[in-house]
Amino acid sequence: MHILNIGILAHVDAGKTSLTERLLFETGVIDRLGSVDDGNTQTDTGEIERRRGITIRTAVASFTLGDLRVNLVDTPGHADFVAEVERALGVLDGAVLVLSAVEGVQPHTRVLMKTLRKLRLPTLIFVNKIDRAGAREHDLLDEMRRRLSPSCVPITTVEGIGGRGAVTRPLASLRPAAEVLAERDDALLELLVEGGEPTSGQVRAALAGQCAAGEAYPVLFGSAITGQGVTELLDGIAGLLPSVAQPEEGGRPHGLVFAVERAPSGEKAAYVRLRAGALRTREKIGFYRDGTHAYDGRLTALTVAGAPQRRTALAGDIVKVQGVPEIRVGDHLGGPGPAGQAHFTPPSLETVVRARVPGEEPRLHAALLALAEQDPLIGTRTLAGGETSVLLYGEVQKEVIGETLAREFGVEATFEPSRPVYFERPAGTGEALEEMQRHGPNEFMATVGLRVEPAPPGTGVRYRLEVALGSLPLAYHRAIEESVRAALREGPHGWPVTDVVVAVTETGYDAPTTVAADFRGRAPRVLAEALRRAGTIVHEPCHRFEVEVPLETFGPVTAQLAALGGELRETWRRADTWLLTGEIPAAAVHVFEQRLPGLSHGEGVWWSEAAGDRPVRHPAPGARSAAVR
């Protein structure tokens, strides 16, 4: 048996979940097609998903094609749930990117494609909705080559596009495909230069090789509603995406936890992609977090996707496991995972959440922590007075969190308007020291010296000792480090401090009287003074943008961008439009989106994605006293 784990990715409303239903129907897994509108699809199982008609949580379904078992991962299409997509990418062997033949290349489509290209993940592109009025083929292919990749290679075409009778056909000539593939295939290039005509086998082999390498993207047209083009898509999944032969036996298990869900009883179930070895119940397994051993667990139950009768999971399987209460998304079992960066930018917005009913704040906070376990990119901040803020990608996510709190946890919540997440970086180096006084009044019987200095962007917090490890009992060293990391959650301006190196330069204690609490009390004060001497600069998250507007609206649009703190990078004049690219503060994105229709006579097209940060250019915004949890 060969196995292939693929993801279905798309901009919201491109027809991704409908395509998943059609694939399961065509392969005999289900005998009746579900409908997003009717709320009875196989992969959108949550009440909120069914009612809203959007995918929120990653779901797994399986089907077989001959001796190939395909585990199909249906991921959210809405940009607010990009964290779910990020986790799914870590377990995939390939992907199907779905576009609408009517709407074409949409903003989130471009974000997804950039990530797929960066990861070199083998990808098929399925152009859905060919039966809808307004569906396009040739000009859409031009748009895809321009905005997604010049290596988009169509292998089917459409007759009667835009009508209910639209049908797909194989391309009559493979020469255009061969010309694209020849840019990376010397044998094909030589054949074409000499005037030869490549065979379908030669083109197919070159396409499969370049698709597997993440260099070319086969394009197939079809309709999830009518079923047109789905057979060709299944052939592409089996023949163009690289599968692996599953071993009959395995050794030590190694895998990644990419999703966690809770039963109504509160018991956790986790989805694991097994990379190596064999996984069985009742065996003691080590779990690793952030590269270090975190805990051990014994599985009480496991279910192999596509093979529920099996009692052992093998390399390549996606398996649902139960019985480990400590398990979290991102944990590795059997050994530490490879170091790597997130494929998507962390959330750049936050909102303050309050319990609607006085006295339910503890329940609200506990519920939010439970949600953060399912989605670790959604952090929480405990504010002065017991209020809590949540990190977000967007407003739809906030609405879903509110509904989830009410439905699954029985807590009604209210939300403040969202605002950007700011943070601080050291401006220079600062050093401070406080010594214990053996005689006279002394608040803390501990000596602590700290130095802070800037670290490269993106490196977070680095902590190191410049004193001998044996200079203090281990518990005291741990007290200093824990206190320093906690104190960095609130810098001089009230925002978390990051990209900083904190060095312990001096320590001291009095054996009869010093306790760990002395170091916990003194270290934050020393750190605060070191940061004050170094100075910190508040940074704000930014978005990279593209906007296309009519020629006559260039002035008003660029003036509004400048007024909101945006900076232009490049401008291109086309036949009747200007294409502008640049950077804008995250706080201004929604404001500009709301104003663009009026500025551009309703013809402006906007796209943006989170992209780094910059120092705040207006007076640094203050933050309420907060501690990130």
Disulfide bonds with the S-S distance in Angstrom:
none
